[in-house]
Amino acid sequence: MLLLWGVIIICFAQILYGQGQTVSSVDEKTIVIDDAPEMEVFAFGKSVVIKTRAKSVFAFGGNILIEGQVEGDVGVLGGSLIQKEGAFIGGDIIVIGGTYRAESQNPRRAEDKQTIMFGMFEEEIRGLAENPTQIFSPTFSLAFLAQRVLSVLFWFVVSLGLTTLAPGAVSRAITRFQLSTTKVIGIGFLAFLITMICIVGSLSFLPSYINAIFGLMAVVLLMLAYVFGRVTLQVSIGKIVQKYFFSEKNRSETLAILIGVLVWTALLSVPYIWTFGVLALFSAGIGLVLTARSANGWIKN
């Protein structure tokens, strides 16, 4: 949950920290916390130094240095965590894109607390924190091209598998989308917006263990809807392209899937435009799931 809190906070501000607490200094690169036992520290693109006390700490694109004690969780995304001699961490430790290093052979930790560390992509994540706009306009490179090739292969296999296992569901979804595109996307977008508001709101009003369950359920359902929506739209646009540019004898379901995958992969590779594409896929997928009914019912409408 600490990682989820950090991502949500990052969406709204660069740095948020508690009020009425002691902050020694804040400059362009570092936040120094002197004594703030009730403060939950969130830093974006900055390193954090805990001199005496803090409640919990999360840093995105910066390092965390703990010289005193943190009663709760400590999380770093795109940075490293250093626990000095005699420092204390009372909660879980999550380090993604960096390392955790304790200067003491037996670091002071609360019992039964976990340490999760994933050391890859530190430079990439740190670069994203320093320049968040690069996510909307990625730089073209061999790695970027390789990712798109893998994406084409992945979505082709997924689309082919889903249309093979559930051809009726995909066919009905295509029909619903073509009959009432605006209605499907509108319902899906509204549901997506309500879901995100509920996820953010649950962080303030629900206990942590319920937050974890609710957040996991919401993410899984959203991703399933995204997959279904993307497969449906890929097959739909592939059939439209075949209809106008291919003769009947050269048309096939497999070719339609491949064309749709290529079109959507290309669209989602265009700087800035891809964000609207992802939002459209989420909205379409959720809308198709919520409006699922027999094809006859839709035709009557």
N, C-alpha and C positions, 0 to 999 in steps of 0.2 A: 504493500500500500504506500510505502514511502516514495517509491518510484512514481506511482500514479499521482500522488500529491505534487511532486516536483514538476511533472509534465503539465498538469493543469495550471499550476502557478505560473509556469513559463509562458503559457499562452496569453497571460494578461499583464505581466509586468517583468521588468528586468530584475529587481530585487525587492523582496518583501521581508520585513523583520518586525518582531514584536515591539510594542510601544512601552515606555516606562522602564526600559532596561538599559544597562550600561554598555554602550558601544564605544570602544576606544577610538577607532578611526575607520573611515571608509574612503578609499581612494579609487583610482581607475582600475586597479587590478586586485585589491585585497580588502576584505572586511575583517577587522579585528574585534572580537567580542571579549570584553573584559569579564563582567559578572552579570549573567542574565539567565538565572535558573528557570524562568518561565518562558523563555524565548524559543520559538521554533524558527530556525534560521534557514532561509532559502536564498541561494545566490545563483545568479545567471551570468556566466562569463567572467566570474571572479573567484579567487581563492578565499578560503575562510580560515582564520586562526582563532581557536578557542583558548583564551588565556586561563580562565578560571572555571566558569560553569555555563552550560546551555542545556535546554531541554532536548532538542534534536537538531540535526544539521543535514541539509541537502545542498549539493553543489553540482551545477551543470556546466561543464567546460572549465573547471578549475579544481585546484587541489584543496584538501582539508588537512589542517595541522591541529592536532589536539594536544594541548599542553596541560589542561586541567581535566574536567570531567563533563561528560554528556550522559544524561540520565536515560535518554531514549535512543532511537535508531539514528544511524549515520549512513548516508548514501552519497555516492559520487558517480556521476555519469560523465565520462570523458575526462577523467582526472584520477589522481591517486590520493590515498588516505595514509597519513603518517601519525602513529600513536607514540608520543614521546614517553620517555622513562617516567613511570609513576602516574601517567594519565589513566583515566577510567572511562569505559564505554559500557553503558548499562543495557543497551538494546542490540538489535541485529545490525550487521554490517553488510552493505550492498555496494560493491564496486564493479562498475561496468565500463570497460575501456580504460583500464588503469590497474594499479596494484595497491595492495594493503601491506604496509610495513610497520611492524612494532619494534621499537628500539630495545624493549625489554625482552628477555628470554621467556618470561611468563607474564604476558600483558594482563593488566587488570580488566577483567570482563565479568559481566553477570553470568551466572550459570544458565545452561540450557538455551543460550542465544546462538543464532546461526551467523555464519560468514559466507556470503555469496560473492564470488569474484569471477569476472569474465574479462580477460585482459586484451581483447582485440579492439581495433578501430579507435584507438585513443586519439590519434591525430585527426581523423575524420570527424569525430564527435566534438573535439575541441574547436576545430575549424567551424563547425556548424554553430557552436555557441558564440564564437567571435563574429560570425557573419551569418545570421539566421536567414537572410534573403537568398542565400545560395540554394536553399531547399526548393525555392520557386523557380530558379534559373540554374539548373545544374550545368557543369562544365563538360563539354563533349570530350571524350577520351576513349582509349581502348577499353578501359574498365567499364565505362558507361555503355559502350557498344556491346561488350560481352554480357553485361547485365540484361540488355534488351533481348539478345539472342536467347539467353536462358529463360527470360520471361515468356518469349514466344513459345518455346518448347513446353514450358510448364503449363501455360494456359491452354495450349492445344491439347495436351494430354488430359487435363482436367475437363475441358469442354467436351472432348470426345467421350470420356468416361461417363459424364453426367447425361449426355444425350443418348448414350447407349443404355444406361441403367434406367433412366426415367424419361423416355422420349415423349410420352404424353404430357408430363408436367411442363417440360420445356416448350412443347408446341402450344399448349394452352396459354402459357405465359407470354409467348410471342404474339398470340392473337389478342390477348388483353392489352398488351402494350401498344399494339398498332391501332386498336379500336379507340383507346382513350389514353393517349400518351400523357397529356397534361394532368389528368386525374390521378394516374398512377404515380407520377413524379411528385405531384403536390402532396398526396397522402404520405408518400415515403419520406419526403423532406420534413413534413410536420412531425412525423413519428421519430425521425432521427434527431430533430431539434429537442423534442420532449425528452428523449432518452438521455441525451447529453446533459440537459438541465438536471434531470433526476440523479445522474451519476455525480455531478458536481455537488448538488444539494445533499446527497447522502453522506458526503464527507463531513458535513457539519452537524448532522442530526442523528446519524445512526452509529451504533457501536462498531469498532474496528472489524470484528469478525463478520458482522453482517455486511459491512462495506466490501470486504474481500469477496464474499459470495456473490453479492449483487453486482459488483463490478465485473467479476469473471463471467457471470451469466450474460450480462449485457454485451460484453466484448465478443463472446462466442456467437451470440445470436446476430450481432451486427456483421461479423465476418461471414457467417453462413449466408446471410442475406446478400452481402456483397458478392460472394462467389456465384450465387444463383442469378443475381442481376447481371453480372458481367457475362456469364455464359449465355444468358438469354439475349442480351444485346449484341454479343458477338455473332451468334447464329443468325439473328435478325438482320443485321447489316450485311452479313455475308450473303444471305439469300437475296437481299435487295440488289447488291452488286451483280450477282449472277443473273438476276432477272433482266437487267438492262444491258449487260455486256457479254453474256455468254448465251450460246444457243442451248436449246433444251437437252440435246444429247450430250452436252459437255457439263451439265450441272450435276452436282452431287452434294450430299450432306457433309462429307469430309472436306470437300473443297470450300464449301460455305463457311465451315468452322475456321479453316486456315485463313481465309480472306478476312473474316471478322477479327480474328486474333491479331493479324498484321495491322489492320486499320486501327484497332483500339490501342495496341502497343505504340504505334506511331503517334497517335493523338496524346497519349499519356507521357510521351517523351518531349512534347513541346513545352518550353519554359512558360511558366505562369498559367498557361491554358490547362495543364494537367490537373491543377487543383480543382478547377470546375468540372473536369472529367471525372475525377474521383468522387466528388460530391454528387454528380449525376448518377454514377453507378450505385452508390449507397442508396440514394433516394429511389432509384428505379427498383433495386433489389428489395428494399423494405416494402415499397408500394406493391410490388407483385406478390409478395408473401401475404400482405394484409388484405389484398383484394382477391385472393385465390377463391375461385368458384368455378362452376362449370362454364364451358364456352357458350352454351345456349343462354345462360343468364346474362352474360355480357352482351351478346348480340341483341337481346331484347331491350337493353338499355340504350 
